[in-house]
Structure formats: structure tokens, C-alpha cells
Amino acid sequence: MKNIILNINKAFDHRIRLGIMSVLMVNEYADFKMLKELLGATDGNLASHIKSLEKEAYIMVEKQFVERKPNTKYKATKEGRIAFQKHIDALEKLIKKQ
């Protein structure tokens, strides 16, 4: 049981961060607007959670202009995918133990 808890990652302990990573695990990338709509988050709330995941190097940010408008895309890094999968596996094992 102790080993399972060790794999639960504090970086994913908030529903917004869990949602961001979930979206990025099944999509090659997502832009800010897509994440905001899917997760029902405010701009500031989403931005702070994105920053937390970026600081951990779990997501990468790509900024560009599309038709003269700024567009920001987010993509899960290899490290982020591995960490998130370990987190999900630990949660599943914990649930099965109950």
C-alpha cells in the first residue's frame, strides 16, 4: 500500500491539472480555448495550473500567430506522459485495494 501512495503525484492533485493532462494524453495538443471550454475554468485559474505543469516540465507551450491572432498550444512532454500514467496506475491500484 505504501508503494502505491508514493506514486500518487501531487502535481495532479487538482481537478484542473488532472483534466489538462487527461486532455493532452488523448490529443496531440490542445489550445488554451479548448482547455478552457472542456474544463470550465476561468482564464486566470487555467493559466496558473498550466504554469504549474509547465514548471514540472510535464507540458510544453508553443506560441504562434494564426491569422494575426496569438495562439498558444500545449502538449504533454514524454516525462509528463510517464508521470501521469504512473499517477493513474497508482490511483487504480489504490481503488482496487479498497
C-alpha positions as CSV (number, residue, x, y, z in Angstrom):
1,M,0.0,0.0,0.0
2,K,2.8,2.4,0.8
3,N,4.4,2.0,-2.6
4,I,1.1,2.8,-4.3
5,I,0.8,6.1,-2.3
6,L,4.4,7.0,-3.3
7,N,3.3,7.0,-7.0
8,I,0.5,9.4,-6.4
9,N,1.8,12.7,-7.8
10,K,1.0,16.0,-6.1
11,A,1.3,17.8,-9.4
12,F,-2.0,16.2,-10.4
13,D,-3.9,16.7,-7.2
14,H,-6.3,19.4,-8.6
15,R,-9.1,18.6,-11.0
16,I,-7.9,21.3,-13.5
17,R,-4.4,19.8,-13.7
18,L,-5.8,16.3,-13.9
19,G,-8.1,17.5,-16.7
20,I,-5.3,19.3,-18.6
21,M,-3.2,16.1,-18.6
22,S,-6.2,13.9,-19.4
23,V,-6.9,16.0,-22.5
24,L,-3.2,16.0,-23.5
25,M,-2.9,12.3,-23.1
26,V,-5.6,11.6,-25.8
27,N,-4.8,14.6,-28.0
28,E,-1.5,15.5,-29.7
29,Y,-2.1,19.1,-28.4
30,A,-4.7,21.4,-27.1
31,D,-5.0,25.2,-27.3
32,F,-6.0,27.5,-24.4
33,K,-9.5,28.0,-25.6
34,M,-10.1,24.2,-26.0
35,L,-8.9,23.5,-22.5
36,K,-10.9,26.4,-21.0
37,E,-14.1,25.1,-22.6
38,L,-13.5,21.5,-21.8
39,L,-12.6,22.1,-18.2
40,G,-14.9,25.0,-17.4
41,A,-12.1,27.1,-16.0
42,T,-11.5,30.8,-15.9
43,D,-8.6,32.3,-17.8
44,G,-6.6,33.0,-14.6
45,N,-7.3,29.7,-13.0
46,L,-6.4,27.7,-16.1
47,A,-3.2,29.8,-16.6
48,S,-2.0,29.2,-13.1
49,H,-2.5,25.4,-13.4
50,I,-0.8,25.4,-16.8
51,K,2.1,27.2,-15.3
52,S,2.4,24.6,-12.5
53,L,2.5,21.7,-15.0
54,E,5.0,23.6,-17.2
55,K,7.2,24.2,-14.2
56,E,7.3,20.5,-13.6
57,A,8.2,20.0,-17.3
58,Y,5.1,17.9,-17.8
59,I,3.8,20.1,-20.6
60,M,5.4,22.3,-23.2
61,V,4.0,25.5,-24.5
62,E,4.1,26.6,-28.2
63,K,3.1,30.1,-29.0
64,Q,2.4,31.3,-32.5
65,F,0.1,33.6,-34.5
66,V,-2.8,32.3,-36.5
67,E,-4.3,34.9,-38.8
68,R,-2.6,37.7,-36.8
69,K,-4.1,36.4,-33.6
70,P,-1.9,34.9,-30.8
71,N,-2.5,31.1,-30.4
72,T,-1.0,29.1,-27.6
73,K,-0.8,25.3,-27.8
74,Y,0.0,22.9,-25.1
75,K,1.5,19.4,-25.5
76,A,2.4,16.7,-22.9
77,T,6.1,16.0,-22.7
78,K,7.5,12.5,-22.6
79,E,8.2,13.0,-18.8
80,G,4.7,14.3,-18.3
81,R,3.1,11.3,-20.0
82,I,5.2,8.9,-17.9
83,A,4.4,10.7,-14.6
84,F,0.7,10.9,-15.4
85,Q,0.5,7.3,-16.3
86,K,2.2,6.3,-13.1
87,H,-0.3,8.5,-11.2
88,I,-3.3,6.9,-12.9
89,D,-1.9,3.4,-12.3
90,A,-1.4,4.2,-8.6
91,L,-4.9,5.5,-8.3
92,E,-6.3,2.4,-9.9
93,K,-4.4,0.1,-7.6
94,L,-5.5,2.1,-4.6
95,I,-9.1,1.8,-5.6
96,K,-8.8,-1.9,-6.2
97,K,-7.3,-2.4,-2.7
98,Q,-10.3,-0.7,-1.1
